[in-house]
Amino acid sequence: KGRKTKLLHVFNYPVHDGFVTKLANFPNLENLALEFSGVTAETIPALQHLTWLDLVGCPVTDQGFKKCLELPRLKELALQSPDITQHGFALLETKGGTIDYISIRYVGIPKNLAEQRLHVDVQRFPDLL
């Protein structure tokens, strides 16, 4: 029955990358939010059908960010992670050609400042660089 699911929103629940791999069995899943979970985005490539992805509050690194940008159908991406560095941010120049909207918070800001809720919003990709 769940195979027809198009949207899944998991908030503040301890799921990890293994959970993402299982979601590959849901071919109609287009919109996924795993906010404040343990997902690092390492297994995101298993979800080639996603058009919208929200990993706000997840421990996503530059490598996980790159994997998100490589999703072929992705149109919107939201991240919040102090573990994405300026190197990761530079990936926007070469990756993510299908993305229309991107929101990234805490990019390259030291974790102690990120904890004080400072943020950087980047919107309207590809016009941001």
C-alpha positions, -999 to 999 in steps of 0.1 A, spaced: 0 0 0 28 24 9 43 20 -25 20 48 -39 34 73 -13 45 105 -30 54 125 1 71 115 33 80 138 62 99 125 91 107 151 118 131 147 147 131 109 146 163 88 147 164 74 112 197 69 94 211 62 60 199 26 60 163 39 62 169 59 30 180 28 12 147 11 20 128 41 6 142 31 -29 113 6 -28 88 35 -31 91 44 -68 64 72 -65 81 90 -36 90 124 -50 90 146 -19 111 137 11 118 155 44 140 139 70 145 169 92 167 165 123 174 128 117 207 111 115 207 110 77 241 120 62 229 118 25 254 91 17 226 68 5 206 95 -12 216 83 -47 192 54 -42 163 79 -45 168 89 -82 131 99 -84 131 127 -58 121 162 -69 121 178 -35 145 170 -6 146 185 29 176 175 51 174 204 75 193 196 107 209 165 94 247 159 96 253 164 58 289 169 48 304 181 15 303 145 1 266 141 11 258 176 -4 274 165 -37 253 134 -38 222 155 -33 232 178 -61 236 148 -85 200 136 -82 187 138 -118 151 150 -111 158 172 -80 142 207 -82 143 218 -46 168 212 -18 169 224 18 199 218 41 211 231 74 245 218 84 277 234 97 295 205 81 291 218 46 322 239 39 330 265 13 345 236 -8 311 220 -7 294 252 -16 317 255 -47 301 224 -60 271 245 -70 292 257 -100 294 223 -115 266 202 -100 229 206 -95 219 217 -130 182 207 -125 177 225 -92 154 255 -93 155 264 -56 181 257 -29 182 268 8 213 262 27 219 273 63 251 273 83 274 269 53 310 271 64 302 287 97 320 272 127 298 249 147 299 271 178 285 300 157 259 277 141 247 267 175 239 304 180 215 301 151 234 323 127 225 314 91 231 320 55 202 315 30 210 309 -6 180 310 -29 173 310 -66 199 287 -79 215 290 -105 216 328 -102 234 328 -69 270 327 -81 
